[in-house]
Amino acid sequence: MPGEYFIDYRWILERQEEILPGDLSVNDYSVFVGVAARHKVDPPRHDQVSDAFWRAAVLLQECVLLRPLPTRNELFGHGLAVAYLELSGYRVHTKFEPWRDLISDIRGVPLDSYQIADRLRALQAS
């Protein structure tokens, strides 16, 4: 049964060790603190309930746009979103290829966190 989980910057650092083993440099720890705070907002908008997909979308969006690491921010954001959804009890397609278009759209098209969450929902594995 899917659950609601809140993370902190330490959880993000632990995932960094798993997702990018041996590459533990960080450009901006404040992004990790900010994303941990941002994903806890409920409701994020008057007409929108936050759920695991919105929270994962925030993790991905912050990594792609704010680039907290010197390199591989897109891969890290992908890994964080997958890890958070799995923690929450959801299975999604984890290969990077289906995520590439989404990440490209986050960078190039002004997608908001709700649009990103909708795209993540479409990546659910059956």
C-alpha positions as CSV (number, residue, x, y, z in Angstrom):
1,M,0.0,0.0,0.0
2,P,1.5,3.3,-1.0
3,G,2.4,5.7,1.8
4,E,3.3,9.3,2.4
5,Y,7.0,9.8,3.3
6,F,8.9,13.0,4.1
7,I,12.7,13.1,3.5
8,D,15.4,15.4,4.6
9,Y,18.7,16.4,3.1
10,R,20.5,13.4,4.8
11,W,18.2,11.0,2.8
12,I,19.2,12.8,-0.4
13,L,22.9,12.5,0.5
14,E,22.5,8.8,1.2
15,R,20.8,8.4,-2.2
16,Q,23.8,10.2,-3.8
17,E,26.1,7.5,-2.4
18,E,23.9,4.8,-4.0
19,I,23.1,6.6,-7.3
20,L,26.6,8.1,-8.0
21,P,29.0,5.9,-6.0
22,G,32.4,7.5,-5.5
23,D,31.3,10.9,-6.7
24,L,30.2,12.7,-3.6
25,S,31.0,16.3,-4.5
26,V,28.2,18.8,-4.0
27,N,28.1,22.4,-5.4
28,D,25.2,23.6,-3.3
29,Y,23.9,21.8,-0.2
30,S,21.2,24.5,0.1
31,V,19.4,22.9,-2.9
32,F,19.2,19.6,-0.9
33,V,17.8,21.5,2.1
34,G,15.4,23.4,-0.1
35,V,14.1,20.4,-2.0
36,A,13.5,18.5,1.3
37,A,11.5,21.4,2.6
38,R,9.6,22.0,-0.7
39,H,8.4,18.4,-1.1
40,K,6.7,18.6,2.3
41,V,4.3,21.4,1.3
42,D,0.7,20.3,1.3
43,P,-1.2,21.6,-0.5
44,P,1.4,23.0,-2.9
45,R,-1.4,24.9,-4.6
46,H,-5.0,25.6,-3.5
47,D,-6.5,23.2,-6.0
48,Q,-3.8,20.5,-5.9
49,V,-3.1,17.8,-3.4
50,S,0.5,16.7,-3.1
51,D,1.2,13.0,-3.6
52,A,4.2,10.9,-4.1
53,F,4.4,11.8,-7.8
54,W,4.3,15.5,-7.1
55,R,7.0,15.0,-4.4
56,A,9.2,13.0,-6.8
57,A,8.6,15.6,-9.5
58,V,10.0,18.3,-7.2
59,L,13.1,16.2,-6.6
60,L,13.7,15.8,-10.3
61,Q,12.9,19.4,-11.2
62,E,15.2,20.8,-8.5
63,C,18.1,18.7,-9.6
64,V,17.7,19.4,-13.3
65,L,17.1,23.1,-12.9
66,L,19.3,24.1,-9.9
67,R,22.2,21.7,-10.6
68,P,23.4,21.0,-7.0
69,L,26.2,18.7,-8.2
70,P,29.1,19.6,-10.4
71,T,28.0,17.0,-13.0
72,R,25.3,14.3,-13.7
73,N,22.5,16.3,-12.2
74,E,19.9,14.8,-14.6
75,L,21.0,11.2,-13.7
76,F,20.9,12.1,-10.0
77,G,17.4,13.7,-10.3
78,H,16.2,10.6,-12.1
79,G,17.6,8.4,-9.4
80,L,16.1,10.5,-6.6
81,A,12.7,10.5,-8.2
82,V,12.8,6.7,-8.7
83,A,14.0,6.1,-5.1
84,Y,11.3,8.3,-3.6
85,L,8.5,6.6,-5.6
86,E,9.8,3.2,-4.6
87,L,10.0,4.3,-1.0
88,S,6.4,5.4,-1.4
89,G,5.3,2.1,-2.7
90,Y,5.1,2.8,-6.5
91,R,6.9,1.0,-9.3
92,V,8.0,3.0,-12.3
93,H,10.1,2.3,-15.4
94,T,13.6,2.9,-14.2
95,K,15.6,2.9,-17.4
96,F,16.9,6.3,-18.2
97,E,15.7,6.4,-21.8
98,P,12.0,7.0,-21.1
99,W,13.0,9.8,-18.7
100,R,15.2,11.6,-21.3
101,D,12.4,13.4,-23.0
102,L,10.9,14.5,-19.7
103,I,14.3,15.8,-18.5
104,S,14.8,17.6,-21.8
105,D,11.3,19.2,-21.4
106,I,12.1,20.3,-17.8
107,R,15.1,22.1,-19.1
108,G,13.6,23.6,-22.3
109,V,9.9,23.8,-21.9
110,P,8.5,25.6,-18.9
111,L,6.9,22.5,-17.2
112,D,5.7,23.1,-13.7
113,S,5.8,20.5,-10.9
114,Y,2.2,19.4,-11.6
115,Q,2.9,18.7,-15.3
116,I,6.1,16.8,-14.3
117,A,4.1,14.7,-11.8
118,D,1.6,13.8,-14.5
119,R,4.4,12.7,-16.8
120,L,5.8,10.6,-13.9
121,R,2.4,8.9,-13.4
122,A,2.6,7.8,-17.0
123,L,5.9,6.0,-16.3
124,Q,4.3,3.7,-13.7
125,A,5.1,0.1,-14.3
126,S,2.3,-2.4,-14.3
